[in-house]
Amino acid sequence: MNNKLLTFIALTAIVIGGFVAYLMNGDTNKPIQEQTEYMSWYPQPRALNPFVLTDHKGAEMTNASLQNQWTLAFVGYTFCPDICPVTLAEINKVYPQLASLDTQTPLKIWFLSVDPKRDTTERLNEYINYFNPEFVASTGPHAELFPLVRSMGMMYSTSESTDNPNYLVDHSASIVVINPQGQVVGRFKPKHEPGKLPVSDTQQILTDIPKLLGL
C-alpha cells in the first residue's frame, strides 16, 4: 500500500470521525442562545442597578448576593391575589428537578416584593416559606426597587392609593434569568391564553435550564 493511499485513508477517517462527532454533539457546539427553546434572550446581558435590600430573614441583600449562581427572579407582592401565588406554586412543583441537576453552579429562586409598605420581613418570611424554605424573598424602599426592576426589563406600579388597605400593584409576570455574574440575560414570558392567568410555563423552564447550566 503506497503512501498516497495511506494518506487518503487517514484523511477520510478524520472527515468521517468529525462528521459523526458533529452529529452527536452538534447542539453543544451552538451558541447557548440557540440551544434553548423557550427563553427570550436580551440582545446583551444587562447589569442590574446597584441595590441594597432586606431579605426574608432580615439579612442585607445586594448585587453580590447574586454572584456565582444562576437566579430565576420573579417580581410581585404577597397580597397579590392570583399571578404571584400561582407562579411560585408552579416553580415549586419543578424545583426538585431543578435542584437535582448535576452542576457546580447552584440555581436560586428569588421573589422580589415591590410592596414594601405591607411586605414586612416577617410577612415575607411566612409567605416564602409556605412555598419553599430554599427560596429567597426580599424587598426595600421604592428608591431601590424602581431602578432595580427597570434594569431587569420589568415594571411595576401601584394602581390606586395605598390609603386603601386592599390596594393592588400592577407588575410584570415574566420570570427573569440572571447569570452567575449578576447580569440579566433574558426571561421566560407568561403565556396569554383566553380565560387563563398569564403565568410562565415552568415546563419550558425545566427544558431550558439544563442547557443554561451546560448539561
Steps between C-alpha positions, in 0.01 A plus 500: 500500500662829388528818703235688298241230568586497871468876513163486323369236743619704801339819375176318424492358853553847646218648293261217588593523868443874499163462331390237754614724784304789352186288480541388861597837646360750254277671756779552751707683237227757446490828693301455819234738365430254219492196727209622711150455362280735699703763682486854357857627498589867529736624225770558762531409870364782718677619811259532791474839660694498831261416782481441874196302614393299803418133457236294679744413778589860568840479332636753253477403133711674235625436148772282649230261625435399138860415414615144420151362446219499248187676625138483393340824620133590522361844583178515703353547848350280770152657480482412129173309453596277209812516283758503781378201701428298186844574353683412821297182538582399143871567551490296818355204311805475274755622755597148619601417143686828459679461832608144415686604183864390518677835484754690706314827436195517729159620385309734733140623496453867592165665574535879492215678676411843362260572787728608787217672688324171579769240438693507823786260569269287712234481231754420227647226716161339559398538136813360334531211745147398413626422150857387566750586778782491243352793306615855578264796540605861544381858475614854564397862455363608164815705443684167478223301335407724205844514336569135582179375342555721194850360457345153495284607208192479722254754641258559784258768610241550773162521336332698779566687822679297766259655751269221388624197697404270212685690226636301207842522335535449126822318410671300229433126508813372325761289678838671459826308451814638667841351421783425747648844433179658634385615157152462355523294181136428416163389623224243471192686388152414628258322273193704408200276442132597522355420841838414656743687722804631313768297676826360369504135396733327743533199270674736258732604781569137581594443136736797464672530838719189455634655180584821684689294755693324223335161556 
